[in-house]
Amino acid sequence: MKKIVLISILLLIMLFLDFPLLARTLIGWPGIIVSLVFSVIGCISKRYMWLILGAVFALPISLYLGATPKFSYFMVLLPLFQLCSAFAVHKRVQWLSWVLLVPFVGTMSWLANVVLTQ
């Protein structure tokens, strides 16, 4: 587990050295997919660090979409739902951790539907 966190931190440091690559990686669909995968892995394996990493990867897209008038306040709260899910996993309330992921999964699924049906 510590190796995965260390690799993720090193990857983020390497990406910060090249900002356009960082923007394409974290703000786009790769960031959303990685966040969803990390969050699901965290709920299944009952390890809250995965959910925290998922919230970290969800933060750039949430801030980016939160700058639009349509999503102004709601999008900024989505990573907080993932952090609350991590807290629920830490407290061993498994059902609540899955319920708290529903807003992020639902919003990103809706966004994917809007993009793909244009």
Backbone as numpy.savetxt, mean C-alpha at the origin, in Angstrom:
# Nx Ny Nz CAx CAy CAz Cx Cy Cz
12.68 -12.67 7.79 11.85 -11.48 7.79 12.72 -10.23 7.79
13.80 -10.23 8.58 14.66 -9.07 8.63 15.36 -8.85 7.29
15.64 -9.94 6.58 16.28 -9.80 5.27 15.34 -9.12 4.28
14.07 -9.45 4.34 13.10 -8.85 3.42 12.96 -7.36 3.70
12.91 -6.99 4.95 12.80 -5.57 5.31 14.06 -4.84 4.88
15.21 -5.44 5.08 16.47 -4.82 4.69 16.55 -4.66 3.17
16.12 -5.67 2.44 16.12 -5.59 0.97 15.16 -4.51 0.51
14.00 -4.39 1.13 13.04 -3.35 0.75 13.60 -1.96 1.03
14.26 -1.78 2.15 14.86 -0.49 2.48 15.97 -0.16 1.49
16.81 -1.13 1.16 17.88 -0.89 0.18 17.30 -0.57 -1.19
16.22 -1.23 -1.57 15.58 -0.94 -2.85 15.04 0.49 -2.88
14.42 0.91 -1.78 13.91 2.28 -1.72 15.04 3.30 -1.78
16.17 3.02 -1.12 17.32 3.93 -1.17 17.87 4.02 -2.58
17.97 2.87 -3.26 18.46 2.88 -4.64 17.50 3.64 -5.55
16.20 3.51 -5.31 15.24 4.21 -6.14 15.27 5.71 -5.90
15.57 6.14 -4.67 15.64 7.57 -4.38 16.80 8.23 -5.10
17.81 7.47 -5.49 18.92 8.05 -6.21 18.54 8.44 -7.63
17.52 7.82 -8.18 17.05 8.12 -9.53 15.57 8.45 -9.43
15.24 9.75 -9.27 13.87 10.14 -8.99 12.87 9.76 -10.08
13.17 9.91 -11.38 12.18 9.48 -12.38 11.85 7.99 -12.28
12.84 7.18 -12.00 12.58 5.75 -11.81 11.72 5.53 -10.57
11.99 6.29 -9.53 11.18 6.21 -8.30 9.74 6.57 -8.59
9.54 7.64 -9.34 8.17 8.08 -9.63 7.43 7.03 -10.45
8.09 6.47 -11.46 7.43 5.46 -12.28 7.14 4.19 -11.49
8.01 3.85 -10.57 7.87 2.60 -9.83 6.85 2.69 -8.70
6.95 3.73 -7.90 6.11 3.79 -6.70 4.76 4.46 -6.92
4.68 5.41 -7.83 3.42 6.11 -8.01 2.50 5.36 -8.96
3.04 4.55 -9.82 2.22 3.86 -10.80 1.66 2.54 -10.30
1.28 1.72 -11.27 0.68 0.42 -10.97 1.62 -0.53 -10.25
2.94 -0.49 -10.50 3.80 -1.40 -9.71 3.70 -1.14 -8.21
3.62 0.13 -7.81 3.48 0.44 -6.39 2.18 -0.06 -5.81
1.10 0.05 -6.59 -0.21 -0.43 -6.13 -0.19 -1.94 -5.99
0.35 -2.63 -6.99 0.38 -4.09 -6.95 1.25 -4.59 -5.81
2.42 -3.98 -5.63 3.31 -4.39 -4.53 2.64 -4.16 -3.19
1.96 -3.04 -3.06 1.24 -2.75 -1.81 0.16 -3.77 -1.53
-0.61 -4.12 -2.55 -1.67 -5.13 -2.37 -1.08 -6.49 -2.02
-0.01 -6.87 -2.71 0.60 -8.18 -2.45 1.17 -8.23 -1.03
1.88 -7.17 -0.62 2.44 -7.15 0.73 1.33 -7.19 1.79
0.24 -6.50 1.53 -0.85 -6.48 2.51 -1.52 -7.85 2.63
-1.74 -8.50 1.52 -2.36 -9.84 1.56 -1.41 -10.83 2.23
-0.12 -10.76 1.90 0.85 -11.64 2.55 0.86 -11.40 4.06
0.77 -10.14 4.47 0.74 -9.82 5.90 -0.46 -10.39 6.61
-1.62 -10.33 5.97 -2.84 -10.88 6.59 -2.80 -12.41 6.63
-2.31 -13.01 5.56 -2.26 -14.48 5.52 -1.23 -15.02 6.50
-0.03 -14.42 6.51 1.04 -14.93 7.37 0.94 -14.42 8.81
0.02 -13.47 9.04 -0.19 -12.89 10.38 1.07 -12.19 10.90
1.76 -11.49 9.99 2.94 -10.70 10.34 2.68 -9.26 9.97
2.68 -8.41 10.97 2.28 -7.03 10.75 3.30 -6.21 9.96
4.56 -6.63 9.90 5.57 -5.88 9.14 5.24 -5.83 7.66
4.65 -6.89 7.13 4.25 -6.89 5.72 3.20 -5.83 5.46
2.28 -5.66 6.38 1.25 -4.66 6.23 1.81 -3.25 6.33
2.80 -3.07 7.18 3.45 -1.77 7.27 4.19 -1.45 5.98
4.86 -2.44 5.40 5.52 -2.24 4.10 4.49 -1.95 3.02
3.34 -2.62 3.08 2.27 -2.33 2.13 1.78 -0.89 2.25
1.69 -0.39 3.47 1.28 1.00 3.68 2.34 1.97 3.15
3.60 1.61 3.30 4.68 2.46 2.78 4.60 2.54 1.26
4.34 1.42 0.60 4.24 1.43 -0.86 2.92 2.06 -1.33
1.91 2.11 -0.48 0.64 2.73 -0.85 0.67 4.24 -0.66
1.58 4.74 0.12 1.62 6.17 0.42 1.83 7.05 -0.82
2.78 6.75 -1.72 2.95 7.65 -2.87 1.72 7.77 -3.76
1.08 6.66 -4.09 -0.11 6.75 -4.96 -1.25 7.42 -4.22
-1.34 7.23 -2.92 -2.40 7.87 -2.14 -2.20 9.38 -2.10
-0.97 9.82 -1.91 -0.71 11.26 -1.90 -0.91 11.86 -3.29
-0.52 11.12 -4.31 -0.69 11.60 -5.69 -2.17 11.77 -6.03
-2.96 10.76 -5.74 -4.39 10.85 -6.04 -5.12 11.76 -5.05
-4.57 11.91 -3.85 -5.17 12.80 -2.88 -5.05 14.26 -3.25
-4.18 14.58 -4.21 -4.02 15.96 -4.67 -5.11 16.36 -5.64
-5.91 15.41 -6.08 -7.00 15.74 -7.00 -8.24 16.11 -6.18
-9.09 16.97 -6.72 -10.28 17.39 -5.96 -11.26 16.25 -5.67
-11.33 15.27 -6.56 -12.31 14.20 -6.39 -11.98 13.31 -5.18
-10.70 13.11 -4.91 -10.28 12.20 -3.84 -9.58 12.92 -2.69
-9.79 14.18 -2.53 -8.94 15.02 -1.70 -8.59 14.43 -0.32
-9.55 14.02 0.46 -9.24 13.56 1.81 -9.24 12.05 1.94
-10.06 11.39 1.16 -10.21 9.95 1.31 -8.92 9.19 0.97
-8.25 9.60 -0.10 -7.06 8.86 -0.54 -5.92 8.95 0.46
-5.84 10.04 1.17 -4.77 10.19 2.16 -4.98 9.22 3.33
-6.22 8.83 3.57 -6.52 7.93 4.68 -6.27 6.46 4.35
-6.13 6.10 3.08 -6.01 4.69 2.72 -4.80 4.00 3.36
-3.60 4.61 3.39 -2.51 3.94 4.10 -2.77 3.77 5.60
-3.56 4.67 6.16 -3.89 4.54 7.59 -4.74 3.30 7.85
-5.60 2.95 6.88 -6.36 1.71 7.02 -5.42 0.51 7.05
-4.38 0.55 6.23 -3.42 -0.56 6.22 -2.63 -0.60 7.53
-2.29 0.57 8.07 -1.59 0.58 9.36 -2.51 0.07 10.48
-3.78 0.42 10.42 -4.73 -0.12 11.41 -4.89 -1.63 11.23
-4.81 -2.09 10.01 -4.84 -3.54 9.75 -3.61 -4.21 10.36
-2.46 -3.55 10.26 -1.25 -4.09 10.88 -1.41 -4.16 12.40
-2.04 -3.14 12.97 -2.28 -3.17 14.41 -3.23 -4.30 14.79
-4.24 -4.54 13.95 -5.18 -5.64 14.21 -4.46 -6.99 14.13
-3.55 -7.14 13.19 -2.77 -8.39 13.10 -1.89 -8.53 14.34
-1.30 -7.42 14.77 -0.46 -7.46 15.97 -1.27 -7.87 17.21
-2.50 -7.42 17.28 -3.38 -7.77 18.41 -4.13 -9.08 18.19
-3.84 -9.75 17.07 -4.42 -11.05 16.72 -5.94 -11.01 16.52
-6.41 -9.94 15.90 -7.81 -9.84 15.51 -7.84 -9.98 13.99
-7.81 -11.23 13.54 -7.61 -11.53 12.12 -8.74 -11.00 11.24
-9.98 -11.14 11.65 -11.10 -10.70 10.82 -11.07 -9.20 10.60
-10.66 -8.45 11.61 -10.62 -7.00 11.49 -9.51 -6.56 10.53
-8.42 -7.30 10.51 -7.34 -6.94 9.59 -7.79 -7.06 8.13
-8.59 -8.08 7.83 -9.11 -8.24 6.47 -10.13 -7.15 6.14
-10.98 -6.82 7.11 -11.99 -5.79 6.88 -11.34 -4.43 6.64
-10.26 -4.15 7.33 -9.59 -2.86 7.16 -8.85 -2.74 5.83
-8.63 -3.84 5.15 -8.01 -3.79 3.82 -9.03 -3.51 2.71
-10.30 -3.68 3.01 -11.34 -3.53 1.99 -11.34 -2.12 1.35
-11.19 -1.02 2.10 -11.19 0.29 1.43 -10.07 0.45 0.40
-8.86 -0.01 0.72 -7.75 0.11 -0.22 -7.97 -0.78 -1.44
-8.34 -2.02 -1.20 -8.56 -2.95 -2.32 -9.72 -2.47 -3.19
-10.78 -2.02 -2.56 -11.93 -1.54 -3.31 -11.62 -0.30 -4.14
-10.92 0.64 -3.55 -10.58 1.87 -4.27 -9.64 1.59 -5.44
-8.65 0.76 -5.22 -7.71 0.45 -6.30 -8.37 -0.42 -7.38
-9.31 -1.26 -7.00 -10.05 -2.03 -8.00 -10.93 -1.11 -8.83
-11.57 -0.15 -8.18 -12.37 0.82 -8.91 -11.50 1.65 -9.86
-10.32 2.05 -9.39 -9.41 2.83 -10.22 -8.96 2.01 -11.44
-8.66 0.73 -11.22 -8.26 -0.15 -12.33 -9.40 -0.28 -13.33
-10.63 -0.40 -12.84 -11.78 -0.51 -13.72 -11.96 0.77 -14.55
-11.80 1.92 -13.93 -11.94 3.19 -14.64 -10.87 3.32 -15.72
-9.64 2.96 -15.39 -8.54 3.08 -16.35 -8.71 2.10 -17.50
-9.11 0.88 -17.22 -9.21 -0.13 -18.26 -10.43 0.03 -19.15
-11.47 0.71 -18.69 -12.67 0.87 -19.51 -12.74 2.22 -20.21
-11.69 2.97 -20.22 -11.70 4.26 -20.93 -11.60 4.05 -22.42
